[in-house]
Amino acid sequence: MQPDAAIRRSAGGRPKGDPAAVCSTTIGVRVSASEYATLRAKAAQLHMTPAQWLREAALARCLPSPPVEAINREQYAELARLAANLNQLIRLANEGGRVTVANDLLERMTIEAKRLRLALLGIGEAGYDR
């Protein structure tokens, strides 16, 4: 037999995960007992832990549009009226009605109205999460 110092034992335990995929930050969320039961049930349906389910639900979900800032509300209301008129022209053009505006001009105006809307909301096109 060998002395105890010469015997090597494996470290054992779970192998280390990919450092890029390891979750290292904790966010505390308080929920009621009924909410926790609902979370556990929804997570169990997908064979997940409640933490995995919350992470997936939060990161995959599209957020609602941010509220319009008070300074831009008047301009935004004017833009909404302009966009409504533009949509009426587009509908008439698509139905074959008499419209004296070129289709490419209507499309460019629609794109510009969307860009202006995003600018009034204070978000760029890249930040538009929909």
Phi and psi restraints in degrees (value plus and minus 20) as a CYANA .aco file:
   2 GLN   PHI    -116.1   -76.1
   2 GLN   PSI     133.1   173.1
   3 PRO   PHI     -86.3   -46.3
   3 PRO   PSI     137.9   177.9
   4 ASP   PHI     -78.5   -38.5
   4 ASP   PSI     -52.0   -12.0
   5 ALA   PHI     -86.7   -46.7
   5 ALA   PSI     -47.5    -7.5
   6 ALA   PHI    -105.1   -65.1
   6 ALA   PSI     -35.2     4.8
   7 ILE   PHI     -98.3   -58.3
   7 ILE   PSI     105.3   145.3
   8 ARG   PHI    -122.6   -82.6
   8 ARG   PSI     112.5   152.5
   9 ARG   PHI    -133.3   -93.3
   9 ARG   PSI     126.8   166.8
  10 SER   PHI     -91.2   -51.2
  10 SER   PSI     134.1   174.1
  11 ALA   PHI     -83.9   -43.9
  11 ALA   PSI     -51.6   -11.6
  12 GLY   PHI      48.4    88.4
  12 GLY   PSI    -196.2  -156.2
  13 GLY   PHI      63.3   103.3
  13 GLY   PSI    -196.2  -156.2
  14 ARG   PHI     -97.7   -57.7
  14 ARG   PSI     119.7   159.7
  15 PRO   PHI     -87.5   -47.5
  15 PRO   PSI     130.1   170.1
  16 LYS   PHI     -87.5   -47.5
  16 LYS   PSI     123.6   163.6
  17 GLY   PHI    -107.0   -67.0
  17 GLY   PSI     156.3   196.3
  18 ASP   PHI     -83.8   -43.8
  18 ASP   PSI     103.7   143.7
  19 PRO   PHI     -78.0   -38.0
  19 PRO   PSI     -50.6   -10.6
  20 ALA   PHI     -92.0   -52.0
  20 ALA   PSI     -46.1    -6.1
  21 ALA   PHI    -117.3   -77.3
  21 ALA   PSI     -26.1    13.9
  22 VAL   PHI     -93.9   -53.9
  22 VAL   PSI     108.9   148.9
  23 CYS   PHI    -104.1   -64.1
  23 CYS   PSI      97.6   137.6
  24 SER   PHI    -134.8   -94.8
  24 SER   PSI     -32.3     7.7
  25 THR   PHI    -128.2   -88.2
  25 THR   PSI     117.7   157.7
  26 THR   PHI    -128.8   -88.8
  26 THR   PSI     117.3   157.3
  27 ILE   PHI    -138.5   -98.5
  27 ILE   PSI     102.2   142.2
  28 GLY   PHI    -104.4   -64.4
  28 GLY   PSI     109.0   149.0
  29 VAL   PHI    -148.6  -108.6
  29 VAL   PSI     105.8   145.8
  30 ARG   PHI    -117.2   -77.2
  30 ARG   PSI     112.9   152.9
  31 VAL   PHI    -154.3  -114.3
  31 VAL   PSI     137.6   177.6
  32 SER   PHI     -95.6   -55.6
  32 SER   PSI     150.4   190.4
  33 ALA   PHI     -82.5   -42.5
  33 ALA   PSI     -59.8   -19.8
  34 SER   PHI     -89.9   -49.9
  34 SER   PSI     -57.7   -17.7
  35 GLU   PHI     -84.9   -44.9
  35 GLU   PSI     -59.6   -19.6
  36 TYR   PHI     -84.7   -44.7
  36 TYR   PSI     -60.0   -20.0
  37 ALA   PHI     -83.4   -43.4
  37 ALA   PSI     -60.7   -20.7
  38 THR   PHI     -84.4   -44.4
  38 THR   PSI     -64.4   -24.4
  39 LEU   PHI     -80.5   -40.5
  39 LEU   PSI     -64.7   -24.7
  40 ARG   PHI     -82.8   -42.8
  40 ARG   PSI     -60.0   -20.0
  41 ALA   PHI     -86.4   -46.4
  41 ALA   PSI     -65.0   -25.0
  42 LYS   PHI     -84.3   -44.3
  42 LYS   PSI     -60.2   -20.2
  43 ALA   PHI     -87.1   -47.1
  43 ALA   PSI     -59.8   -19.8
  44 ALA   PHI     -85.0   -45.0
  44 ALA   PSI     -54.4   -14.4
  45 GLN   PHI     -80.1   -40.1
  45 GLN   PSI     -51.4   -11.4
  46 LEU   PHI    -122.2   -82.2
  46 LEU   PSI      -9.2    30.8
  47 HIS   PHI      36.0    76.0
  47 HIS   PSI      27.6    67.6
  48 MET   PHI    -146.6  -106.6
  48 MET   PSI     144.9   184.9
  49 THR   PHI    -103.1   -63.1
  49 THR   PSI     140.2   180.2
  50 PRO   PHI     -77.4   -37.4
  50 PRO   PSI     -56.9   -16.9
  51 ALA   PHI     -84.5   -44.5
  51 ALA   PSI     -63.0   -23.0
  52 GLN   PHI     -82.4   -42.4
  52 GLN   PSI     -63.3   -23.3
  53 TRP   PHI     -83.4   -43.4
  53 TRP   PSI     -65.9   -25.9
  54 LEU   PHI     -81.3   -41.3
  54 LEU   PSI     -62.3   -22.3
  55 ARG   PHI     -81.8   -41.8
  55 ARG   PSI     -67.9   -27.9
  56 GLU   PHI     -83.2   -43.2
  56 GLU   PSI     -64.4   -24.4
  57 ALA   PHI     -84.6   -44.6
  57 ALA   PSI     -60.8   -20.8
  58 ALA   PHI     -92.7   -52.7
  58 ALA   PSI     -58.7   -18.7
  59 LEU   PHI    -103.3   -63.3
  59 LEU   PSI     -41.4    -1.4
  60 ALA   PHI    -116.7   -76.7
  60 ALA   PSI     -29.2    10.8
  61 ARG   PHI    -105.1   -65.1
  61 ARG   PSI     121.8   161.8
  62 CYS   PHI    -102.9   -62.9
  62 CYS   PSI     115.0   155.0
  63 LEU   PHI    -108.9   -68.9
  63 LEU   PSI     132.9   172.9
  64 PRO   PHI     -88.7   -48.7
  64 PRO   PSI     141.4   181.4
  65 SER   PHI     -82.7   -42.7
  65 SER   PSI     123.8   163.8
  66 PRO   PHI     -89.4   -49.4
  66 PRO   PSI     134.5   174.5
  67 PRO   PHI     -87.1   -47.1
  67 PRO   PSI     132.9   172.9
  68 VAL   PHI     -95.7   -55.7
  68 VAL   PSI     111.9   151.9
  69 GLU   PHI     -86.0   -46.0
  69 GLU   PSI     128.1   168.1
  70 ALA   PHI     -78.2   -38.2
  70 ALA   PSI     -55.8   -15.8
  71 ILE   PHI     -85.8   -45.8
  71 ILE   PSI     -45.8    -5.8
  72 ASN   PHI    -121.8   -81.8
  72 ASN   PSI     -20.3    19.7
  73 ARG   PHI     -81.3   -41.3
  73 ARG   PSI     -63.2   -23.2
  74 GLU   PHI     -84.9   -44.9
  74 GLU   PSI     -65.6   -25.6
  75 GLN   PHI     -85.3   -45.3
  75 GLN   PSI     -56.0   -16.0
  76 TYR   PHI     -87.3   -47.3
  76 TYR   PSI     -58.7   -18.7
  77 ALA   PHI     -84.2   -44.2
  77 ALA   PSI     -60.0   -20.0
  78 GLU   PHI     -85.1   -45.1
  78 GLU   PSI     -61.0   -21.0
  79 LEU   PHI     -82.5   -42.5
  79 LEU   PSI     -59.0   -19.0
  80 ALA   PHI     -82.9   -42.9
  80 ALA   PSI     -61.6   -21.6
  81 ARG   PHI     -84.8   -44.8
  81 ARG   PSI     -62.7   -22.7
  82 LEU   PHI     -82.6   -42.6
  82 LEU   PSI     -62.5   -22.5
  83 ALA   PHI     -85.9   -45.9
  83 ALA   PSI     -56.2   -16.2
  84 ALA   PHI     -84.3   -44.3
  84 ALA   PSI     -63.7   -23.7
  85 ASN   PHI     -83.6   -43.6
  85 ASN   PSI     -60.5   -20.5
  86 LEU   PHI     -83.5   -43.5
  86 LEU   PSI     -61.7   -21.7
  87 ASN   PHI     -83.3   -43.3
  87 ASN   PSI     -56.9   -16.9
  88 GLN   PHI     -83.5   -43.5
  88 GLN   PSI     -62.1   -22.1
  89 LEU   PHI     -83.8   -43.8
  89 LEU   PSI     -61.6   -21.6
  90 ILE   PHI     -84.0   -44.0
  90 ILE   PSI     -62.0   -22.0
  91 ARG   PHI     -82.6   -42.6
  91 ARG   PSI     -64.2   -24.2
  92 LEU   PHI     -81.1   -41.1
  92 LEU   PSI     -62.4   -22.4
  93 ALA   PHI     -84.5   -44.5
  93 ALA   PSI     -60.4   -20.4
  94 ASN   PHI     -90.4   -50.4
  94 ASN   PSI     -48.6    -8.6
  95 GLU   PHI    -103.3   -63.3
  95 GLU   PSI     -25.8    14.2
  96 GLY   PHI      68.5   108.5
  96 GLY   PSI      -6.7    33.3
  97 GLY   PHI     -91.9   -51.9
  97 GLY   PSI     149.3   189.3
  98 ARG   PHI     -99.1   -59.1
  98 ARG   PSI      89.7   129.7
  99 VAL   PHI    -152.7  -112.7
  99 VAL   PSI     112.0   152.0
 100 THR   PHI    -117.4   -77.4
 100 THR   PSI      -0.5    39.5
 101 VAL   PHI    -129.7   -89.7
 101 VAL   PSI     117.3   157.3
 102 ALA   PHI     -87.8   -47.8
 102 ALA   PSI     123.9   163.9
 103 ASN   PHI     -79.8   -39.8
 103 ASN   PSI     -60.8   -20.8
 104 ASP   PHI     -85.3   -45.3
 104 ASP   PSI     -51.9   -11.9
 105 LEU   PHI     -87.4   -47.4
 105 LEU   PSI     -60.7   -20.7
 106 LEU   PHI     -81.6   -41.6
 106 LEU   PSI     -62.9   -22.9
 107 GLU   PHI     -84.3   -44.3
 107 GLU   PSI     -62.4   -22.4
 108 ARG   PHI     -84.0   -44.0
 108 ARG   PSI     -59.2   -19.2
 109 MET   PHI     -86.4   -46.4
 109 MET   PSI     -57.6   -17.6
 110 THR   PHI     -83.3   -43.3
 110 THR   PSI     -65.5   -25.5
 111 ILE   PHI     -81.9   -41.9
 111 ILE   PSI     -62.3   -22.3
 112 GLU   PHI     -86.1   -46.1
 112 GLU   PSI     -58.8   -18.8
 113 ALA   PHI     -83.5   -43.5
 113 ALA   PSI     -60.7   -20.7
 114 LYS   PHI     -84.6   -44.6
 114 LYS   PSI     -62.2   -22.2
 115 ARG   PHI     -82.6   -42.6
 115 ARG   PSI     -62.3   -22.3
 116 LEU   PHI     -85.0   -45.0
 116 LEU   PSI     -59.4   -19.4
 117 ARG   PHI     -80.0   -40.0
 117 ARG   PSI     -66.2   -26.2
 118 LEU   PHI     -83.8   -43.8
 118 LEU   PSI     -58.2   -18.2
 119 ALA   PHI     -85.7   -45.7
 119 ALA   PSI     -60.3   -20.3
 120 LEU   PHI     -85.7   -45.7
 120 LEU   PSI     -52.1   -12.1
 121 LEU   PHI     -96.7   -56.7
 121 LEU   PSI     -34.1     5.9
 122 GLY   PHI      65.2   105.2
 122 GLY   PSI       0.5    40.5
 123 ILE   PHI    -146.7  -106.7
 123 ILE   PSI     127.6   167.6
 124 GLY   PHI    -107.8   -67.8
 124 GLY   PSI     151.9   191.9
 125 GLU   PHI     -81.8   -41.8
 125 GLU   PSI     -54.6   -14.6
 126 ALA   PHI     -89.6   -49.6
 126 ALA   PSI     -48.4    -8.4
 127 GLY   PHI    -108.9   -68.9
 127 GLY   PSI     -16.4    23.6
 128 TYR   PHI     -99.2   -59.2
 128 TYR   PSI      86.6   126.6
 129 ASP   PHI    -119.0   -79.0
 129 ASP   PSI      53.9    93.9
